[in-house]
Amino acid sequence: MNGVIHFERIGREHDLAPLAVSGSPDDIAEQVYRFARRHLASGFFAVSVDMASGVVWIEGGRFGKGQLAEAAS
């Protein structure tokens, strides 16, 4: 899947650029982890991707949430 994630927030940051992602749910989770790691002081978090609802969670506290939308073809 190719898509774009629009984050509500990551940590205390609310004004984030959308993240272009591609691949399986595991691939997308890894891409989100690398992106989020730059914005968080802690590296102790996990990323969950729900392809059915299009929701991406950055777990391990109140780290963030994003909405996955399929890229236009």
C-alpha positions as semicolon CSV with decimal commas, in nm:
position;residue;x (nm);y (nm);z (nm)
1;M;0,000;0,000;0,000
2;N;0,115;0,353;-0,075
3;G;-0,025;0,624;0,147
4;V;0,023;0,938;0,348
5;I;-0,010;0,973;0,724
6;H;-0,139;1,298;0,871
7;F;-0,044;1,314;1,238
8;E;-0,261;1,482;1,499
9;R;0,054;1,504;1,709
10;I;0,373;1,329;1,805
11;G;0,467;1,400;2,163
12;R;0,423;1,771;2,216
13;E;0,450;1,858;1,848
14;H;0,125;1,927;1,668
15;D;0,245;2,091;1,346
16;L;0,399;1,799;1,158
17;A;0,441;1,746;0,786
18;P;0,254;1,446;0,643
19;L;0,461;1,129;0,608
20;A;0,454;0,934;0,281
21;V;0,463;0,558;0,350
22;S;0,451;0,236;0,152
23;G;0,454;-0,138;0,202
24;S;0,295;-0,381;0,443
25;P;0,157;-0,280;0,784
26;D;0,493;-0,382;0,939
27;D;0,684;-0,172;0,685
28;I;0,461;0,127;0,757
29;A;0,503;0,081;1,133
30;E;0,884;0,085;1,090
31;Q;0,869;0,402;0,879
32;V;0,649;0,573;1,140
33;Y;0,882;0,459;1,421
34;R;1,185;0,614;1,248
35;F;0,992;0,938;1,183
36;A;0,853;0,959;1,538
37;R;1,189;0,881;1,699
38;R;1,320;1,219;1,579
39;H;1,039;1,395;1,767
40;L;1,047;1,203;2,097
41;A;1,299;1,200;2,380
42;S;1,223;0,836;2,459
43;G;1,290;0,544;2,229
44;F;1,059;0,320;2,430
45;F;0,745;0,316;2,221
46;A;0,571;0,094;1,970
47;V;0,374;0,172;1,657
48;S;0,046;0,002;1,565
49;V;-0,109;0,026;1,220
50;D;-0,476;-0,063;1,173
51;M;-0,521;-0,091;0,799
52;A;-0,899;-0,143;0,826
53;S;-0,961;0,187;1,005
54;G;-0,656;0,372;0,874
55;V;-0,543;0,466;1,224
56;V;-0,177;0,473;1,327
57;W;-0,099;0,477;1,700
58;I;0,233;0,565;1,859
59;E;0,206;0,378;2,187
60;G;0,398;0,399;2,514
61;G;0,225;0,692;2,673
62;R;0,045;0,972;2,499
63;F;0,284;0,991;2,208
64;G;0,057;1,035;1,914
65;K;-0,196;0,931;1,660
66;G;-0,221;0,967;1,285
67;Q;-0,466;0,894;1,007
68;L;-0,349;0,687;0,709
69;A;-0,495;0,779;0,371
70;E;-0,425;0,591;0,051
71;A;-0,220;0,791;-0,196
72;A;-0,397;0,905;-0,511
73;S;-0,299;0,703;-0,814
